[in-house]
Structure formats: C-alpha cells, structure tokens
C-alpha cells in the first residue's frame, strides 16, 4: 500500500508539473512540428513548415489541393499556378512577385525549393484563396478555415461536480467534449474549438504522453509509430482536471459507493454507468485522498 501511495504522489506531482502549468507545457512544444490544420484536416507534407525571417513557409501543392485547387507546374518558366472556379494564383520560384487573378502581389518571402518540394508563404496562399489564417506561437499551431469556432466554457469547478454531471457522463459527455471524440484528429478538434491553451509534445524516451489543454480539460494525443509519434495526431483520451480541493468523498457523494479500485499505471476509481465507464484517477484509496483526473470511456491512450 505504501509503495502504491508513493507512486500515486509521484504521478500526481508529475501531472501537476506538466499539465496544470500552461507555461511549462508550452515550453515543451518547441521541439515538435508546427501543426497546420486546413478546414479540419492536416496536409501530408514531406517537409515540416519552416519559419523564415518571420514568415511561415509551407509546401504549396498539398495546401493548394486541400483548398480544392488544381496545381500546375511549368518547368520551363518555374511558374506554379493554382486554379479554382474563377480564382487563379501564380507564383514563380525565387521571385517575390505573385499574381492573384492577374493582380500583382508582393510576397514577404520568395517561393523556394526544399527536398524537391516548393515552399511558399502560407498566409499568402491561404488568404488569396479566401480563407482566414490563425497562428499561435505558444502552441505552434496554424489554423486555416472560415474563421468560425465553437464558443464554449472550458472551466470546471467543484460546483460542476453534481448530478447533472453524472447524467452527462452516463451519456459520454465531458463538458464541451464527448467520449466519441476520441479517435478524431487534433485538426478536427482545433477546427471546432480553436487553439488550445497549452501543448506538451511529450518525450517518447520517458513515456511522457503528448497532450493539449483547453481550460480545465486535457486531451492526450499521439500520431504515428516511432519517430512519427507527433505527426497526424489523433485524440486518445479526454479528461476533466478536477479542482485540487476535490476528495474521493466528493466523488462518492455524487456518483455513489458502487465503484471498484483499479490499480495499473494509475490508481483509479471505476464506475460502470450505462454504455460508458467513468474512471477517476486518484492518489489513494482513502475518502480524504485527492482525485485529479476524471475520464469517460477508455482511460488509456494506446
């Protein structure tokens, strides 16, 4: 029991360090890729976006095609063009002059070639096609869409720990989120809710799981296997971060005594309600001990 309690406190300390301090979490996003989400999808890129003298450069073809444009390349003139309906955009390698429906536009950086792919200023391409571009330097995320996001409340306090919450959880709902959103891409989540408050890319050598936070909600995510674990990320699990003053007894007062302790990577109080299970990660089995996460559905991210 003492060993398990010590493990619980270590886990609690680590989670408090990395998940409850957005500044700390943002510091860990600097080594990861710049995410580009276009209308809830992530373009397939050979080169990660780069920032050149303050301008974000991205591969032209994947973004053009994701915006519904046909791409043409004239090898003789080094001119790249994208067309859609009545819109035509033309750019030339190593030339700051571009054209939108024949109108001259001066680019902030010249289009260039990297690893056989043409990189162009992202903001120009998106805005010239009629989209809006949003950049968040803290989380290194770019969102390109129509500029509409769902306005919701991401706060959670002890007053929210009530019978209404229990009813929502039985239906798989966690505040603005739903258990069914696990498996969705971060591109879809960001397209719906906008930028997260913090991003932590994890450290695969120490099994730290990448996550993002929206207010008091935490979303674990992961991408491909191996070194691609940050690319094309999908949500693995969604959690409510409970107020620090919450005790196991507070949970029992709302959810009842019909729970079991499950001791694995984390110690958890497990409630089985209807279609969805409710998992409450806690640092001990006493009523006075403190739970810190509440999850609906499968609690693990793999």
Backbone bond lengths (Angstrom), bond angles and torsions (degrees), N, CA, C in turn:
res aa  C-N    CA-C-N  psi(-1)  N-CA   C-N-CA  omega(-1)  CA-C   N-CA-C  phi
1 X - - - 1.462 - - 1.526 110.61 -
2 X 1.371 117.02 -43.96 1.452 119.63 -179.51 1.514 110.95 -62.61
3 X 1.332 116.59 -39.06 1.455 120.39 179.30 1.513 110.25 -62.85
4 X 1.346 116.22 -42.50 1.455 120.31 -178.89 1.521 110.16 -67.56
5 X 1.336 116.40 -39.82 1.449 119.57 178.59 1.517 110.72 -62.91
6 X 1.358 116.99 -42.37 1.452 120.33 179.12 1.519 110.48 -62.42
7 X 1.348 116.86 -42.20 1.459 120.83 177.54 1.524 110.35 -60.58
8 X 1.324 115.54 -41.08 1.463 119.43 179.62 1.513 111.74 -61.08
9 X 1.350 116.25 -42.39 1.454 119.18 -179.46 1.520 111.31 -68.77
10 X 1.326 117.45 -35.78 1.466 120.67 177.10 1.522 110.44 -63.73
11 X 1.337 114.95 -46.08 1.461 119.22 178.76 1.516 110.71 -62.31
12 X 1.334 115.96 -43.41 1.460 120.38 -179.96 1.518 110.46 -60.57
13 X 1.340 116.96 -43.05 1.455 120.32 -179.80 1.521 110.87 -63.56
14 X 1.334 115.86 -43.69 1.470 119.55 -179.42 1.520 111.20 -63.51
15 X 1.330 115.56 -42.60 1.459 119.09 179.92 1.525 110.77 -66.23
16 X 1.317 116.67 -40.17 1.464 119.23 178.34 1.521 110.39 -62.97
17 X 1.322 116.73 -37.11 1.451 121.06 -178.69 1.509 111.96 -67.63
18 X 1.329 116.49 -44.39 1.455 120.02 -171.12 1.519 113.88 -96.17
19 X 1.340 118.57 -28.26 1.455 118.23 -173.90 1.509 114.15 -102.39
20 X 1.307 118.04 -24.65 1.453 118.83 -175.00 1.520 112.51 -99.91
21 X 1.314 118.10 2.02 1.451 122.33 177.37 1.519 108.39 -119.18
22 X 1.344 118.56 93.77 1.462 121.03 -177.08 1.516 113.26 -55.69
23 X 1.343 117.84 -35.76 1.455 119.25 179.29 1.513 111.21 -62.26
24 X 1.347 115.62 -41.62 1.464 120.57 178.37 1.524 109.96 -65.57
25 X 1.318 116.08 -42.26 1.467 119.73 -178.83 1.516 111.16 -64.04
26 X 1.327 116.49 -42.00 1.451 119.25 -179.56 1.519 111.61 -63.55
27 X 1.330 116.68 -32.22 1.459 119.73 -179.90 1.521 111.17 -60.88
28 X 1.321 116.81 -26.86 1.454 120.29 -177.10 1.528 112.84 -87.67
29 X 1.334 117.50 1.10 1.458 119.21 179.11 1.523 111.72 -91.42
30 X 1.339 117.40 -5.62 1.456 119.75 -172.17 1.519 113.01 -71.49
31 X 1.327 117.62 -24.86 1.459 118.74 -177.76 1.522 111.97 -89.39
32 X 1.316 117.67 -10.38 1.461 121.31 -176.01 1.518 111.88 -88.19
33 X 1.312 116.28 173.91 1.460 120.52 -179.48 1.519 111.88 -70.69
34 X 1.327 116.14 157.21 1.454 121.11 168.13 1.520 106.41 -78.06
35 X 1.334 116.52 121.69 1.455 119.77 178.78 1.529 109.84 -85.11
36 X 1.323 116.05 133.71 1.458 122.37 174.76 1.519 107.73 -119.42
37 X 1.322 116.69 118.22 1.456 122.03 -179.34 1.527 109.13 -116.64
38 X 1.314 116.27 120.69 1.467 122.18 -176.96 1.525 108.95 -113.51
39 X 1.321 116.58 110.27 1.470 121.26 179.76 1.529 112.13 50.72
40 X 1.323 116.03 40.55 1.457 120.37 176.85 1.512 114.68 82.04
41 X 1.338 116.90 13.20 1.460 120.77 177.56 1.518 109.02 -132.08
42 X 1.324 115.26 157.82 1.459 120.68 -179.45 1.529 109.47 -113.27
43 X 1.336 117.69 121.69 1.460 119.43 -179.19 1.525 111.96 -65.85
44 X 1.312 116.16 148.29 1.462 121.98 176.52 1.519 108.16 -84.22
45 X 1.315 116.83 114.83 1.464 121.95 -174.54 1.525 111.22 -118.66
46 X 1.311 115.56 141.00 1.460 119.72 172.23 1.529 109.81 -80.06
47 X 1.339 115.96 -36.51 1.460 122.81 178.31 1.527 109.46 -112.08
48 X 1.317 116.97 134.84 1.457 119.09 171.71 1.521 109.02 -64.50
49 X 1.337 117.71 149.64 1.467 119.65 175.00 1.529 110.06 -56.49
50 X 1.321 115.99 147.10 1.460 121.03 177.68 1.516 108.68 -125.31
51 X 1.326 115.91 156.21 1.456 120.93 175.73 1.528 108.07 -109.12
52 X 1.321 115.66 119.14 1.459 122.33 -177.20 1.519 109.11 -119.05
53 X 1.327 115.99 110.49 1.465 121.54 -179.29 1.529 111.72 51.85
54 X 1.332 115.22 42.90 1.452 120.54 176.97 1.509 115.59 85.36
55 X 1.326 117.29 -1.80 1.465 121.62 -179.73 1.522 109.96 -109.11
56 X 1.319 117.27 129.08 1.461 121.20 177.12 1.520 108.97 -80.65
57 X 1.331 115.09 123.53 1.462 121.90 -179.87 1.523 108.66 -108.60
58 X 1.325 116.09 136.97 1.460 120.68 -177.85 1.520 109.92 -141.71
59 X 1.329 115.74 155.84 1.467 119.80 177.36 1.525 109.95 -59.74
60 X 1.304 115.01 131.13 1.459 120.41 -174.10 1.523 113.59 -71.00
61 X 1.325 116.93 -51.17 1.468 119.84 -170.36 1.534 113.41 -58.02
62 X 1.364 119.88 -49.33 1.469 118.03 -178.71 1.519 113.50 -59.89
63 X 1.343 117.09 -37.97 1.464 119.77 -179.44 1.520 110.57 -72.14
64 X 1.336 117.02 -45.13 1.468 119.94 176.58 1.530 110.56 -54.63
65 X 1.329 115.73 -48.16 1.466 119.30 -176.60 1.526 111.23 -67.10
66 X 1.345 117.54 -35.64 1.455 119.78 178.82 1.527 110.90 -68.95
67 X 1.323 116.34 -25.02 1.462 120.98 176.63 1.529 111.54 -86.73
68 X 1.329 115.45 7.57 1.464 119.99 176.10 1.506 114.74 81.29
69 X 1.331 117.96 21.93 1.460 121.59 -177.64 1.523 111.22 -102.49
70 X 1.318 116.18 147.14 1.463 121.83 172.31 1.524 108.03 -87.05
71 X 1.323 115.70 135.34 1.465 121.22 -175.28 1.525 109.95 -108.17
72 X 1.329 115.98 134.89 1.467 122.05 178.23 1.528 108.41 -130.05
73 X 1.324 115.21 139.98 1.466 121.41 -179.59 1.519 108.81 -126.59
74 X 1.356 115.92 122.72 1.459 122.16 177.82 1.517 107.68 -102.27
75 X 1.325 115.95 103.90 1.463 120.92 -174.72 1.523 112.30 -64.73
76 X 1.338 117.36 -30.60 1.464 120.94 -178.24 1.524 111.93 -70.09
77 X 1.317 116.71 -39.13 1.472 120.70 -175.59 1.522 113.30 -103.22
78 X 1.348 117.43 -6.68 1.478 122.42 -175.89 1.526 112.44 60.56
79 X 1.327 116.48 31.26 1.456 121.88 -179.77 1.526 109.70 -101.71
80 X 1.327 115.47 130.97 1.463 121.29 175.48 1.521 107.04 -110.39
81 X 1.316 116.32 135.03 1.461 119.60 179.17 1.520 110.16 -130.86
82 X 1.322 114.84 148.39 1.450 121.36 174.59 1.512 108.65 -128.06
83 X 1.316 116.36 133.38 1.463 120.03 -178.12 1.517 110.77 -129.19
84 X 1.329 115.09 143.86 1.454 122.04 176.20 1.515 108.01 -159.00
85 X 1.321 115.35 121.28 1.465 120.60 -178.25 1.529 109.14 52.40
86 X 1.341 117.45 -117.23 1.465 121.27 -178.44 1.527 112.60 -100.45
87 X 1.325 116.20 15.79 1.464 120.86 -178.71 1.523 110.75 -107.23
88 X 1.328 115.97 132.16 1.464 122.44 174.57 1.515 109.09 -133.31
89 X 1.327 115.77 125.71 1.463 122.17 177.85 1.521 108.12 -118.80
90 X 1.339 117.08 131.41 1.458 121.45 179.43 1.525 110.20 -128.28
91 X 1.333 115.75 134.97 1.450 122.63 176.77 1.521 108.61 -135.54
92 X 1.336 114.94 158.50 1.466 119.87 179.54 1.520 109.41 -130.60
93 X 1.331 116.19 139.66 1.456 121.35 -179.95 1.527 109.62 -58.20
94 X 1.346 115.80 134.16 1.459 123.57 177.37 1.530 113.77 61.25
95 X 1.318 116.65 28.12 1.465 121.41 179.69 1.529 108.48 -133.54
96 X 1.337 117.30 125.92 1.457 121.08 -178.12 1.521 113.31 -77.09
97 X 1.326 117.40 -8.63 1.460 120.36 -178.34 1.525 110.34 -90.54
98 X 1.309 116.62 124.63 1.469 122.39 175.27 1.523 107.83 -122.99
99 X 1.345 115.08 169.52 1.460 119.71 -178.26 1.528 109.27 -135.43
100 X 1.316 114.96 132.43 1.462 121.78 175.00 1.519 107.25 -118.63
101 X 1.339 115.27 109.44 1.476 121.07 -174.04 1.521 111.18 51.47
102 X 1.333 114.96 41.50 1.460 120.81 176.48 1.514 115.09 85.08
103 X 1.349 117.85 -8.90 1.461 121.37 -179.46 1.526 109.90 -90.00
104 X 1.349 115.00 129.51 1.459 120.42 -176.22 1.533 111.04 -70.77
105 X 1.334 115.07 136.34 1.461 122.89 176.45 1.524 108.20 -133.67
106 X 1.339 117.39 133.31 1.462 121.27 178.33 1.528 109.38 -94.37
107 X 1.328 115.60 123.22 1.459 121.75 -177.49 1.526 111.15 -81.77
108 X 1.315 116.55 154.71 1.458 121.32 177.26 1.527 111.97 -74.26
109 X 1.331 116.60 -27.32 1.466 122.69 175.75 1.525 108.75 -142.85
110 X 1.314 116.50 151.41 1.465 119.71 -179.74 1.520 110.17 -76.26
111 X 1.332 118.68 144.28 1.468 120.76 171.21 1.523 109.04 -60.29
112 X 1.326 115.71 140.58 1.452 120.42 -177.27 1.522 109.93 -138.13
113 X 1.322 116.76 168.33 1.457 122.02 -179.23 1.522 109.43 -112.63
114 X 1.328 116.39 129.77 1.460 122.71 178.01 1.519 108.72 -134.70
115 X 1.320 116.33 121.73 1.472 121.70 -179.27 1.525 112.09 52.16
116 X 1.321 115.52 40.57 1.457 120.21 175.86 1.517 114.77 79.95
117 X 1.348 118.51 4.72 1.462 121.98 179.68 1.531 110.20 -119.66
118 X 1.316 116.34 142.21 1.454 121.69 179.56 1.516 110.79 -83.35
119 X 1.336 116.05 125.40 1.459 122.06 176.64 1.523 109.34 -105.93
120 X 1.315 115.80 136.34 1.460 121.78 -177.38 1.528 109.33 -134.44
121 X 1.343 117.96 161.58 1.465 119.81 175.75 1.528 111.06 -62.21
122 X 1.310 115.87 119.95 1.460 121.25 -174.27 1.522 112.54 -62.02
123 X 1.316 117.53 -45.18 1.465 120.68 -174.99 1.531 110.57 -61.03
124 X 1.329 117.15 -40.39 1.460 119.31 179.63 1.525 111.35 -62.12
125 X 1.328 115.64 -47.67 1.466 119.59 -177.02 1.518 110.90 -61.49
126 X 1.335 116.60 -44.91 1.460 119.92 -177.43 1.522 111.70 -67.94
127 X 1.345 116.49 -48.47 1.457 119.43 -176.54 1.520 112.27 -69.92
128 X 1.326 116.60 -33.25 1.464 119.30 177.52 1.522 111.73 -65.50
129 X 1.344 115.94 -24.49 1.465 120.14 179.65 1.527 111.76 -91.25
130 X 1.328 117.54 3.93 1.457 120.97 175.76 1.515 115.14 95.01
131 X 1.339 117.96 5.25 1.456 121.30 179.70 1.527 110.86 -94.36
132 X 1.331 115.93 169.64 1.455 121.98 173.67 1.518 109.19 -109.05
133 X 1.312 115.29 143.73 1.461 121.07 -177.14 1.526 109.55 -116.19
134 X 1.351 115.72 130.49 1.462 121.84 178.99 1.527 108.12 -124.63
135 X 1.325 115.70 130.20 1.465 121.13 -178.98 1.517 109.62 -124.37
136 X 1.319 116.51 132.06 1.451 121.66 176.42 1.518 108.05 -121.34
137 X 1.336 116.55 109.24 1.454 120.92 -176.86 1.511 113.86 -69.29
138 X 1.348 118.17 -25.22 1.467 120.21 -179.93 1.514 111.21 -67.12
139 X 1.314 116.76 -45.84 1.463 120.48 -176.31 1.528 112.16 -101.34
140 X 1.333 117.05 -0.05 1.474 122.19 177.17 1.532 110.90 54.33
141 X 1.307 114.62 52.23 1.460 121.24 179.67 1.521 109.11 -127.22
142 X 1.318 115.78 137.45 1.461 122.78 173.39 1.523 107.38 -116.31
143 X 1.314 115.99 128.57 1.460 121.38 176.46 1.514 108.89 -116.30
144 X 1.319 116.21 128.23 1.459 122.36 177.28 1.525 107.82 -119.97
145 X 1.310 116.49 117.26 1.464 120.33 178.10 1.521 109.46 -163.59
146 X 1.318 116.19 -160.68 1.464 120.40 -178.61 1.526 111.98 -80.25
147 X 1.331 116.98 -4.36 1.454 120.21 178.37 1.504 114.81 90.31
148 X 1.340 116.56 16.65 1.461 120.38 -178.61 1.531 109.86 -111.92
149 X 1.332 116.19 126.36 1.454 121.79 178.23 1.524 109.29 -128.60
150 X 1.337 115.73 152.26 1.459 121.31 178.46 1.521 109.30 -75.85
151 X 1.311 117.52 124.35 1.465 122.96 -178.72 1.527 108.93 -92.41
152 X 1.333 116.31 108.18 1.458 120.75 -178.49 1.530 110.05 -133.83
153 X 1.323 115.71 166.96 1.457 122.87 179.22 1.525 109.05 -95.36
154 X 1.326 116.61 118.11 1.461 121.17 -178.34 1.524 112.56 -99.87
155 X 1.322 117.83 11.99 1.467 119.57 179.35 1.526 110.22 -87.92
156 X 1.325 114.97 151.29 1.464 121.18 176.66 1.521 108.27 -142.21
157 X 1.326 116.83 123.53 1.463 121.86 179.79 1.530 108.88 -125.28
158 X 1.324 116.21 176.12 1.466 120.02 -178.44 1.528 111.92 -63.46
159 X 1.317 116.90 -27.24 1.469 118.26 178.43 1.535 111.44 -67.41
160 X 1.334 116.76 -19.97 1.466 120.39 176.46 1.521 112.02 -81.02
161 X 1.321 116.36 -10.20 1.464 121.49 178.81 1.532 107.66 -84.47
162 X 1.334 116.12 80.82 1.462 120.84 -173.14 1.528 110.20 -144.61
163 X 1.311 116.41 -173.89 1.466 121.34 -176.47 1.528 112.18 -66.57
164 X 1.335 116.91 -28.35 1.462 119.34 176.09 1.524 110.50 -64.42
165 X 1.337 115.59 -39.44 1.463 120.24 176.61 1.520 109.82 -62.27
166 X 1.338 116.77 -43.33 1.462 120.72 179.47 1.525 110.85 -58.38
167 X 1.321 116.70 -44.24 1.463 120.20 179.70 1.526 110.79 -63.76
168 X 1.339 116.17 -41.24 1.468 119.70 178.61 1.522 110.84 -63.45
169 X 1.339 116.31 -43.80 1.457 120.25 -177.98 1.520 111.42 -63.97
170 X 1.323 116.71 -35.67 1.465 119.97 177.60 1.524 110.94 -62.69
171 X 1.334 115.79 -24.56 1.464 121.10 177.38 1.524 112.66 -99.77
172 X 1.335 115.72 9.80 1.459 119.99 174.94 1.506 115.20 84.96
173 X 1.328 118.11 9.62 1.460 120.46 -174.63 1.522 111.44 -96.75
174 X 1.343 115.93 133.28 1.465 122.49 174.41 1.522 107.65 -121.75
175 X 1.299 117.13 90.35 1.457 119.41 -178.86 1.516 110.41 57.32
176 X 1.326 118.66 -123.84 1.467 121.30 179.56 1.528 113.16 -73.22
177 X 1.330 116.41 -16.31 1.464 121.16 -173.77 1.531 111.10 -100.89
178 X 1.313 114.59 170.18 1.457 121.74 177.29 1.518 108.23 -139.32
179 X 1.310 116.21 148.27 1.464 120.57 -178.99 1.527 111.43 -56.33
180 X 1.323 117.54 -29.51 1.463 120.48 -179.31 1.522 112.87 -69.15
181 X 1.341 117.18 -11.13 1.464 119.62 178.66 1.523 112.24 -78.46
182 X 1.329 117.50 -9.95 1.460 118.39 170.87 1.520 107.27 -65.79
183 X 1.305 115.66 138.55 1.462 120.31 -175.10 1.515 113.06 96.29
184 X 1.330 116.70 -13.93 1.459 119.72 175.35 1.531 109.05 -81.11
185 X 1.298 116.21 155.67 1.452 120.28 179.76 1.519 110.60 -77.37
186 X 1.324 115.82 155.60 1.457 119.35 174.38 1.522 110.10 -62.99
187 X 1.334 116.78 -28.65 1.460 120.07 177.38 1.523 110.72 -59.33
188 X 1.329 117.25 -41.66 1.463 121.02 179.23 1.523 111.14 -67.55
189 X 1.341 116.69 -42.31 1.459 120.85 -179.52 1.525 110.26 -63.85
190 X 1.337 116.68 -47.34 1.458 120.55 -179.03 1.525 111.27 -66.25
191 X 1.321 117.36 -34.92 1.459 119.93 178.50 1.524 111.24 -65.62
192 X 1.343 116.16 -28.74 1.459 120.70 -179.79 1.527 112.26 -85.02
193 X 1.367 116.90 -45.47 1.462 120.97 -171.03 1.525 114.30 -108.78
194 X 1.328 118.00 -7.05 1.457 119.80 -177.74 1.513 112.25 85.09
195 X 1.319 115.69 -161.59 1.460 120.65 -175.52 1.524 111.78 -70.07
196 X 1.323 117.30 140.57 1.466 120.01 171.87 1.523 109.54 -72.43
197 X 1.315 115.70 167.98 1.467 120.36 178.46 1.520 111.86 -79.86
198 X 1.325 116.82 -27.55 1.458 120.32 -177.93 1.524 109.59 -153.95
199 X 1.307 114.76 155.04 1.474 121.40 178.51 1.521 108.50 -139.32
200 X 1.308 115.12 133.76 1.462 121.83 176.73 1.518 106.59 -131.10
201 X 1.334 116.74 117.99 1.465 120.73 -172.98 1.516 114.27 -81.85
202 X 1.318 116.91 -1.41 1.450 118.11 179.60 1.518 111.70 75.23
203 X 1.299 115.52 170.16 1.459 122.28 175.27 1.518 106.77 -135.57
204 X 1.321 117.48 101.03 1.471 120.40 -171.56 1.515 114.10 -58.09
205 X 1.337 117.83 -28.74 1.468 118.90 -178.92 1.515 111.84 -70.03
206 X 1.353 117.49 -17.43 1.467 119.43 179.23 1.523 112.13 -117.67
207 X 1.315 116.71 12.47 1.471 122.76 176.40 1.526 113.59 66.67
208 X 1.340 118.46 16.69 1.455 119.70 172.55 1.518 108.51 -67.30
209 X 1.312 116.87 131.54 1.458 121.62 -176.47 1.526 109.35 -91.27
210 X 1.326 118.80 130.77 1.467 119.96 176.68 1.521 110.89 -60.84
211 X 1.317 116.17 145.12 1.461 119.53 178.33 1.516 110.94 -151.89
212 X 1.315 114.57 162.31 1.456 122.44 170.09 1.517 107.91 -131.39
213 X 1.332 116.48 152.45 1.449 120.00 177.82 1.525 110.08 -121.65
214 X 1.327 114.19 138.04 1.457 122.70 168.73 1.519 106.37 -117.42
215 X 1.324 117.02 100.71 1.455 118.96 -176.45 1.515 110.81 58.73
216 X 1.345 116.99 -121.39 1.465 121.99 -178.81 1.528 112.72 -94.59
217 X 1.317 116.68 18.29 1.463 121.12 -179.88 1.525 109.24 -116.43
218 X 1.311 115.00 137.52 1.456 121.14 -177.53 1.519 109.50 -120.71
219 X 1.331 116.08 133.97 1.459 122.18 179.67 1.518 108.82 -119.87
220 X 1.333 116.27 112.65 1.461 119.94 170.64 1.523 108.59 -75.37
221 X 1.331 115.61 144.81 1.464 118.81 178.97 1.518 109.47 -147.43
222 X 1.305 115.22 165.21 1.459 121.03 174.51 1.518 108.51 -162.70
223 X 1.323 115.55 153.41 1.458 120.77 -179.11 1.513 111.97 -105.43
224 X 1.326 116.20 -129.56 1.453 120.75 -177.60 1.517 112.22 -77.99
225 X 1.318 116.92 176.53 1.470 121.12 -178.98 1.528 111.79 -75.11
226 X 1.317 115.43 161.24 1.461 120.72 174.07 1.512 112.73 62.43
227 X 1.334 115.80 -135.15 1.460 120.52 -175.63 1.519 112.69 -71.18
228 X 1.329 117.68 -8.88 1.463 121.30 179.22 1.530 112.26 -93.99
229 X 1.319 116.99 17.87 1.473 119.81 -172.09 1.529 113.18 -63.18
230 X 1.342 118.06 -15.94 1.458 120.31 178.65 1.526 112.86 -99.24
231 X 1.318 117.39 -10.14 1.455 120.19 -175.72 1.526 111.31 -89.11
232 X 1.328 115.83 137.89 1.461 123.93 -178.06 1.527 110.98 52.30
233 X 1.326 115.86 58.04 1.477 120.46 -175.47 1.520 112.44 -71.79
234 X 1.319 114.60 145.53 1.466 121.50 173.94 1.525 108.12 -125.94
235 X 1.318 116.23 154.10 1.463 121.85 -179.04 1.523 109.29 -73.74
236 X 1.322 116.35 127.61 1.467 121.35 179.99 1.528 111.87 -98.01
237 X 1.326 116.77 -34.06 1.461 119.88 177.10 1.520 109.20 -162.66
238 X 1.326 115.69 156.41 1.460 122.57 -178.28 1.523 108.28 -125.38
239 X 1.317 116.45 136.42 1.458 121.27 -175.33 1.525 111.48 -133.62
240 X 1.321 115.65 150.08 1.451 122.00 165.22 1.523 107.18 -94.56
241 X 1.327 117.36 130.36 1.459 120.76 174.35 1.528 107.53 -88.25
242 X 1.307 116.11 110.26 1.453 121.42 -174.68 1.532 111.21 -72.16
243 X 1.327 117.90 148.26 1.472 120.82 176.10 1.526 110.85 -56.39
244 X 1.319 116.69 146.91 1.465 121.46 -175.36 1.528 112.83 -61.56
245 X 1.332 117.02 -26.29 1.467 120.00 -178.14 1.527 112.95 -81.47
246 X 1.338 117.64 -2.99 1.468 121.29 -178.70 1.523 110.72 -68.18
247 X 1.335 116.88 139.98 1.464 122.12 175.19 1.521 109.55 -119.42
248 X 1.329 114.93 165.72 1.466 119.11 175.18 1.525 110.67 -57.67
249 X 1.335 116.60 -34.39 1.456 119.94 -179.49 1.529 111.32 -64.72
250 X 1.317 117.36 -34.46 1.464 120.59 176.25 1.524 110.74 -61.61
251 X 1.320 115.43 -39.57 1.472 120.07 177.97 1.526 109.76 -66.32
252 X 1.328 116.25 -45.44 1.467 121.01 -178.78 1.526 111.08 -62.75
253 X 1.329 116.60 -36.76 1.469 120.02 179.82 1.520 112.07 -60.31
254 X 1.340 116.21 -32.45 1.473 120.78 -178.27 1.521 111.37 -92.35
255 X 1.335 116.46 -44.63 1.467 120.55 -171.96 1.523 114.05 -95.34
256 X 1.319 117.24 -16.00 1.452 120.07 179.63 1.512 113.72 95.60
257 X 1.341 115.45 -177.99 1.471 122.34 -176.39 1.524 113.77 -93.68
258 X 1.302 116.81 -1.06 1.463 119.88 -175.52 1.529 110.83 -86.53
259 X 1.321 115.68 70.50 1.459 121.68 179.45 1.515 109.88 -136.04
260 X 1.310 115.16 164.09 1.462 121.47 175.91 1.522 108.69 -127.52
261 X 1.341 116.38 147.78 1.463 120.21 173.09 1.532 108.61 -86.94
262 X 1.293 115.37 134.84 1.465 121.65 177.18 1.521 107.20 -122.62
263 X 1.303 116.81 122.74 1.462 121.42 -173.69 1.518 109.47 -112.84
264 X 1.329 116.59 100.81 1.458 121.99 176.70 1.512 109.04 -130.53
265 X 1.325 116.86 -123.83 1.455 119.66 174.55 1.521 110.18 -59.92
266 X 1.348 115.19 -36.62 1.459 121.76 176.10 1.531 108.57 -129.18
267 X 1.319 116.00 153.82 1.452 120.88 171.25 1.527 107.53 -82.20
268 X 1.341 116.14 129.24 1.449 119.36 -174.57 1.523 112.12 -135.65
269 X 1.318 114.74 144.45 1.457 121.50 167.31 1.530 105.56 -91.52
270 X 1.319 116.71 123.96 1.468 120.75 -174.86 1.519 109.74 -113.74
271 X 1.333 115.79 121.98 1.462 123.22 174.44 1.520 108.12 -111.27
272 X 1.314 116.56 136.70 1.459 121.21 178.87 1.524 108.93 -109.59
273 X 1.341 114.63 101.78 1.455 121.20 -177.98 1.528 109.58 -116.63
274 X 1.335 116.41 121.81 1.458 120.19 172.91 1.532 111.27 46.82
275 X 1.326 115.68 -130.28 1.463 120.89 -176.37 1.522 111.90 -76.17
276 X 1.336 117.47 -29.18 1.456 120.99 -172.42 1.519 111.97 -112.52
277 X 1.315 115.95 136.80 1.450 121.27 170.99 1.524 109.42 -84.94
278 X 1.313 115.35 150.85 1.457 121.16 176.20 1.524 107.75 -114.75
279 X 1.339 116.35 126.89 1.459 122.48 -178.63 1.522 108.76 -115.81
280 X 1.319 115.98 127.73 1.460 121.13 178.95 1.525 108.12 -118.00
281 X 1.314 117.24 108.22 1.459 120.48 179.59 1.525 108.62 -77.80
282 X 1.324 114.98 131.22 1.458 120.11 -174.10 1.520 110.32 -138.86
283 X 1.334 116.18 163.84 1.463 119.13 -179.05 1.521 113.30 -98.15
284 X 1.333 117.28 8.61 1.456 119.32 177.45 1.519 112.54 -179.87
285 X 1.340 116.69 169.60 1.456 121.78 -175.55 1.528 113.69 -93.65
286 X 1.328 118.02 -6.62 1.452 120.02 179.90 1.530 110.57 -76.37
287 X 1.328 115.16 152.97 1.467 119.26 178.24 1.521 111.76 -61.81
288 X 1.319 116.55 -26.83 1.470 120.45 -178.39 1.528 113.29 -86.91
289 X 1.333 117.19 -6.54 1.467 119.86 178.87 1.527 110.44 -71.82
290 X 1.325 114.97 167.75 1.456 119.71 -168.78 1.535 112.80 -112.94
291 X 1.328 116.87 119.40 1.469 120.64 171.10 1.526 109.47 -82.13
292 X 1.317 116.61 150.39 1.462 118.16 -177.37 1.524 113.63 -127.11
293 X 1.330 119.05 -22.37 1.458 122.67 176.95 1.522 109.80 -127.16
294 X 1.317 116.20 147.72 1.455 121.84 170.79 1.518 107.16 -130.20
295 X 1.330 116.15 128.35 1.456 122.01 -174.49 1.525 110.19 -129.80
296 X 1.316 115.90 144.40 1.466 120.86 173.89 1.522 108.31 -114.35
297 X 1.318 116.27 138.58 1.466 119.64 -178.38 1.505 110.07 94.03
298 X 1.324 116.57 -146.73 1.453 120.82 178.31 1.522 109.43 -81.12
299 X 1.345 117.86 129.49 1.454 119.86 -173.90 1.514 113.66 -80.47
300 X 1.341 117.47 -17.41 1.459 118.92 -172.64 1.519 110.28 -97.71
301 X 1.301 115.31 153.39 1.466 121.19 -170.86 1.522 113.74 -93.61
302 X 1.322 118.91 -8.76 1.462 118.96 -175.03 1.522 110.84 -90.27
